[in-house]
Amino acid sequence: MIFSLQGIVQELTPTYVVINVNGVGYYVGISLMTSQTLILNQETMLFIQQIIREDAHLLFGFKTRSEKEMFNLLISVNGVGAVSALILLSTLSLSEIATAILSKNSAVIQKAKGLGTKTAERIIVDLRDKVQKFGSAEENNSALINNKSKDEALSALEVLGISKRMSEKIADRIIKQDPEISVEELVKQILKNI
């Protein structure tokens, strides 16, 4: 199973990219969202979803893990194929898709070409409990950075013998005030506040 590809963008269109990895060109289906982040003749890395059918081995690429996760959720819905999922990801952002599903707004999902009322409603029913984590991309990115910094800081403090439970509340308060804080600075601030 191919998890990711790193190589030079040899050919680029809004719907597919050819990535040259050490002389081998991989044809990868992509969404418009991913296409807009790629530059011809530049190196890139894409997360890959490989789909093996009787008649074809298909690769689909995504710039972010979140987009790949949403793609996999969409194709898990009966009646939604890989192409339909890519069209939806090209039409709406991840947070727009999640918001439409959570608010049961099938009209928004139907904006994607080829998705009818029944399929849109099936997407809502099947994925309602699975899309809460897809907020806006900026929220996701800062949350990931915060979690990584927080986890590293709490691990460092545990090594020093300070309980995770005690330092976690302080860490949350500090991160709220300064979301971009470094791990080292976070450790210092927690130690000052204990």
N, C-alpha and C positions, 0 to 999 in steps of 0.2 A: 504494500500500500504506500503510495507517495503522499507524504505529509506536507512537504513544501518544496519549492523550486527556487534556486537562486541563480541568476544568470543575466545575460544582456537581452534587452528588448529588441528583437530582430525585426518584428513586424507588429504594428499596432493599429487596431480599429476600435470603434466603440463597443463591439461585441466579442472580439477575441484578440489574443496576443500570442505571438510566437516568441518563446523565451529560449535563447540559445544557451545551453548548459554544456560547456566543454565540447562544443562542436555538434551537439545533438539539439535539434529544434523541437520544442514541445508546443503543440497547439493547445491553447488553454482558453476555454470560454470564460468571459468576464462580464461583470455588470458595468454600466456607465460610471457608477461611483468609483470602481477600481480603475477603469480606463482613464479617468481624469487625473489619477495620481501617477500614471506611468509616463515615461519620456523615452522616445525612440533612441536607440543606441546607448542607453544608460543601463547600469546594473540595477536589478530590483530583486525583491524576494516576495513571493506570494505563498499564502497558505493554500493548499490544494485539497480538493475533494475529488476523489477518483470514483467514477461510476462505471461498473462493468456490466455490460449487457451482452446478450447472445451475439448481436451483430456489431458491437463497437465497445471500445475502451475509451471513455470520455474523461477529460480533465477540466475542472472548473477552478478558477483561481480567485483569491480574495486578498485584499491588502490588509485587512484586519481579521482577527479571530472572531470578533463579534459578527461581522458580515457572514463569515463561513457558518457560524452557529445558526444565524437566522435562515440562511439558505437550507441547511439541513432540517431545520424545523419545518420550513415551508414544503420541502419535498416529501416530508413524512406524512403530509396530508393527502388523503386519497383524492386523485384527480389533479394534483399539482405536480407537473413535471419540472425538470431542471430548467428548461427554457422559460416556462411561466414564472418560476421563482426568480430567474435572472431579470426578466422584464419587470417584475414587481420591485426588485432591488434597484433597478435602473430608474423607476418612476418615483419611488418614495424613499426617504431616508429611513434608517433603522428605527429611529424614535417615532417617525410618522406611522410606520407599519405597526409598531407596538401600541401606539396610542389608538389607532383605528381598531385594532383587535380588542383592546381593553374596554374601549367605549362602545363596542359592538356596532361600529360604523362601516357597514359593508359597502356603502357608496364610495368611500375613499379607496378601499381595496380594489373596487371595480375600475378605478381610473387606469389600472394596468391593463394594457391591451390583451385581450384573450381571456380575461377572468370574468366569468358571469356571476350572476346572483348566487346560484347554488354553491359554486366553488368558494366564493367570498364568505358565505355563511359557514361553510364547512371549516374554512381556515379559522374563523372566529371561535367556533365551538371547540375545535381540536387544540388550538394554541393559546386560549385565554389564560390558562394557568402557567404557561411556559415563557411568556414574554415580559414579565414584570421587570427583569433586569436590564432591558434595553431602553434606558433613558436617552437623553441626548448624548451624542458622542463625546462632547467636552466633559460632561458630568462623568461619563464612564472613564475617560482618560485620567481625570484628576482623582477619581476614586481609586483607580488602580495604583497611581503613584502614591497616594496617601496610604493605601493598604500595605504597599511594599515597604515604604519608609517606616510605617508604624510597626509592621511585623519584625523588621530588622532591628529597630530600636528596642522593642519588647524582648526580643531574643538576647540582645546584648545585655540588657538589664537583668534578665534571668540568670545569666552567667555570673553577674555580680551579686546574685542572691536576693534580688528584689522581686517580689511576687508579681506575676503578670496582672492579676486582678487589681492590685493597687496602682500599678503604673498605667494601665489601659485607660482609665477614666481621665487621668491627667493628660495622656497622649491625645485623646479625642478632643479635649478642650484646646490644647495648643494647636493642633492641626486645623481646628475650626477657625482660629485667629490667623494662622499662617499656613494655607494649603500647600505652598511650595517649599516648606521647611526641609532641610537636609536631614539625613539620619543622625549625623553627628550632633547637629544643633538640637534635634529633638531629644536625644539622650541627655544632653546638658540641661535642657529646660526641664525635663522630667525630674532629674536629680535635684535641681534647685527647688522644685515644688513638692518634693516628698517630705 
